[in-house]
Amino acid sequence: MFARSFILLAGCAIAAAPFVPGLARRHLDLPFAGEAMARVETASLAVDEPAPRPGHGSVFLATGPDGRVSGLFTINGHAEEGRIDPASSMVRISVSTAVRLGIDPARLAFRYAVETDKGMARAAYIRLDHVGIGPVRLEKVGAMVLEDRVLGDTLIGMSFLKGLKSYDAVDDGLRLTR
């Protein structure tokens, strides 16, 4: 019995060995083989102050008079008013918004049918380079581009929210934490 367990454990270790360096690099920010180590610069912080990390932090969005939570997001480097919509599985933008973000509408493949509050619509899947608000920022966020006639607001759906550490309803608003 011990021999079988030992052989099984050794086999698992051998099978996992090729993946361990990639996991370590991904989670410890180590360079790949052949890459030079970046020059390290030092800075001083107060003892109780955490070091800032790009894209990490927390932001509070107040609930508006209409009962909706919205804010000024940065999408692919452009300021865009967006409404939080946890009922939407994806970030949703209109064709007009996509053009403002520098996306060529001729390259969009409208091959998906989606349901909106204005009825069924055609949609194209894209991946946004960056979506953020305040210190909270995510990269490579999936989104759907919908026809202008069915989408008035940019909707910030679950493809953004699920990338956060948390999103919590607090004090008449929503706190987003990365």
C-alpha positions in Angstrom: 0.0 0.0 0.0 2.8 2.4 0.9 4.6 1.6 -2.3 1.6 2.3 -4.4 1.0 5.7 -2.6 4.7 6.6 -3.1 4.6 5.7 -6.8 1.4 7.7 -7.3 2.9 10.7 -5.4 6.1 10.5 -7.5 4.1 10.3 -10.7 2.1 13.4 -9.8 5.3 15.3 -9.0 6.9 14.3 -12.3 3.7 15.3 -14.2 3.5 18.7 -12.5 7.2 19.5 -12.8 7.0 21.2 -16.2 4.3 23.6 -15.0 5.9 24.7 -11.7 8.4 27.2 -13.3 5.6 28.9 -15.2 3.4 29.1 -12.1 6.3 30.5 -10.1 7.1 33.1 -12.8 3.4 34.1 -13.1 2.8 34.5 -9.4 6.2 35.8 -8.3 6.9 38.1 -11.3 10.1 36.3 -12.1 11.7 36.9 -15.6 11.7 34.2 -18.2 14.9 32.4 -19.1 17.1 34.8 -21.0 15.4 38.0 -19.8 17.4 40.5 -17.9 16.4 41.4 -14.4 14.9 44.9 -14.2 16.9 47.5 -12.3 15.5 47.7 -8.8 14.8 51.1 -7.3 14.1 51.7 -3.7 11.6 54.1 -2.1 10.6 54.7 1.4 7.1 54.3 2.8 5.7 54.8 6.2 5.6 51.5 8.1 1.8 51.2 8.1 1.4 52.3 4.5 1.1 49.5 2.0 3.1 49.8 -1.2 1.0 50.9 -4.2 0.4 48.4 -6.9 -0.8 49.4 -10.4 -4.4 48.5 -11.0 -4.9 47.6 -7.3 -6.9 49.5 -4.8 -10.5 50.4 -4.0 -13.1 52.8 -5.2 -16.6 53.7 -3.9 -19.3 54.5 -6.4 -22.4 56.2 -5.0 -25.9 55.2 -6.0 -27.5 57.9 -8.1 -31.0 59.4 -7.7 -32.3 56.9 -10.3 -31.0 54.0 -8.1 -28.2 53.0 -10.5 -24.5 52.9 -9.8 -22.3 54.5 -12.4 -19.0 56.3 -12.7 -16.4 57.6 -15.1 -14.4 54.6 -16.3 -11.3 54.6 -18.4 -11.6 52.1 -21.3 -8.6 51.7 -23.6 -7.3 55.0 -22.4 -10.6 57.0 -23.1 -12.9 58.4 -20.4 -16.4 56.8 -20.7 -19.4 57.0 -18.4 -20.4 53.5 -17.4 -23.2 51.9 -15.4 -22.5 48.9 -13.2 -24.8 46.0 -14.3 -24.2 42.7 -12.5 -27.1 41.2 -14.5 -25.0 41.6 -17.7 -22.5 38.8 -18.2 -20.2 41.1 -20.2 -19.2 44.7 -20.5 -21.4 46.1 -23.2 -20.6 49.0 -25.4 -22.3 50.5 -28.5 -20.8 50.8 -32.0 -20.5 54.6 -31.5 -18.6 54.0 -28.2 -16.4 51.4 -29.9 -15.5 54.0 -32.6 -14.6 56.5 -29.9 -12.3 53.9 -28.3 -10.5 53.4 -31.6 -12.1 50.1 -32.7 -12.8 49.8 -36.4 -16.5 48.8 -36.9 -15.6 47.2 -40.2 -13.6 44.5 -38.3 -16.5 43.6 -36.0 -18.2 40.3 -36.6 -21.8 40.6 -35.4 -22.5 36.9 -35.1 -24.0 36.7 -31.6 -27.7 37.3 -30.6 -28.1 38.9 -27.2 -31.2 39.9 -25.3 -31.4 43.5 -24.1 -34.2 45.5 -22.4 -35.1 46.8 -25.8 -35.3 43.3 -27.4 -33.0 41.0 -29.3 -29.9 42.5 -30.9 -26.8 41.4 -32.8 -23.5 41.7 -31.0 -19.8 41.3 -31.7 -17.3 40.0 -29.2 -14.1 42.0 -28.5 -11.4 42.1 -25.9 -10.8 45.5 -24.4 -7.1 46.2 -23.5 -7.9 48.1 -20.3 -11.0 48.9 -18.2 -10.6 50.8 -14.9 -12.0 53.4 -12.6 -9.8 55.2 -10.1 -7.1 52.9 -8.9 -9.0 49.8 -9.9 -7.9 48.6 -13.3 -8.2 45.3 -15.3 -6.5 44.2 -18.5 -7.9 42.1 -21.3 -11.6 42.4 -20.4 -14.2 40.7 -22.7 -16.9 42.9 -24.1 -19.8 42.8 -26.5 -20.4 45.6 -29.0 -24.1 46.1 -29.7 -25.9 48.1 -32.3 -26.5 51.8 -31.2 -30.3 51.4 -31.4 -30.4 48.9 -28.5 -27.8 50.3 -26.1 -27.9 53.7 -24.6 -25.4 53.4 -21.7 -22.1 51.6 -21.5 -22.7 48.7 -19.2 -20.0 47.4 -16.9 -21.0 43.7 -16.5 -19.5 40.6 -14.9 -16.6 40.3 -17.3 -15.2 43.2 -15.4 -16.7 42.6 -12.0 -15.5 38.9 -11.7 -11.9 40.1 -12.2 -12.1 42.1 -8.9 -11.2 40.9 -5.5 -14.6 42.0 -4.4 -17.6 44.3 -5.1 -19.8 45.0 -2.2 -23.0 47.1 -1.7 -22.2 49.5 1.2 -23.5 52.8 2.4 -25.8 53.7 -0.6 -23.3 52.6 -3.2 -20.9 50.0 -4.4 -17.2 49.5 -3.3 -15.0 47.9 -6.0 -11.8 46.4 -4.8 -8.9 44.9 -6.8 
